[in-house]
Amino acid sequence: MEGVKKEDTTILPSSENMEFYYKRAHFWGRTSIWIVIILSLLLPLYLSFILGYHPGWKPIIAGYLAYAALMGLAWTMEPVMYYPTLGTSGTYLAFLTGNISNMCLPSAAAAQNSVGAEPGTKKGEIAATLGIGAASLVNIAILLPIIFLGSYLLSILPETIYKMFEFILPAIFGGIVGQFAIKKPLFGVVGIVTALSIHLLAPAALQNIFVSLLVTITLCVYLNSKLPQNG
């Protein structure tokens, strides 16, 4: 019908709505993670104290310390580094789901890009959460048949296709770099040059993805404070 004015039905997240959203995100995020922690401990506790297969505390502590020395930096750095893209609810969901760097983070970035949302904004956080949730459901749908048929499927794959699996993770990271570098080309160059420099020149102890990320973030933050925002 001509002459009828269309009404804008876009719903914008108000402060009250987002405050309620964050409260529920913290509640369900903490609750679900604690449930998973308890469920994860049930089997080793059952094997140790019910069936009597406890190996003793010395190897347990030694194993924990060795693993903590290897992954301790990741435990501290990953939540901080990923939070700007994942947001509050996305962080809970990503760390609950796992597979953050090669599934949750790319899915969050793709969802934000598809709706034109910037990381760190309310719209970006909601988009990231929906993207991670959708990716997790698809991941489960794909993993279930692979778990039951994985060995058989791998045995019938041609060797050329099997070797292509080695390039999946680099391709995902390359896509993420390209997606963000197109908005800030200088930052993309900084990230690539930093990673290559550390890989080629740094001592073996510093050839670590978290060292590359930390140096890249520091340089980009410094450059962002010195250069015009449109540069």
Buried (B, 14 or more C-beta within 10 A) or exposed (E): EEEEEEEEEEEEEEEEEBEEBBEEBEEEBEEEBEEEEEEEEEEEEEEBEEEEEEEEEEEEEEEEEEEEEEEEBEEEBBBEBBBBBBBBBBBBBBBBBEEBBBBBBBBBBBBBBEEEBEBEEBBBBBBBBBBBBEBBEEBEEEEEEEEEEEEEEEEEEEEEEEEEEEEEEEEBBEEBBEBBBEEBEBBBEBBEEBBEEBEEEBEEEEBBBEBBBBBBBEBBEEBBEEEEEEE
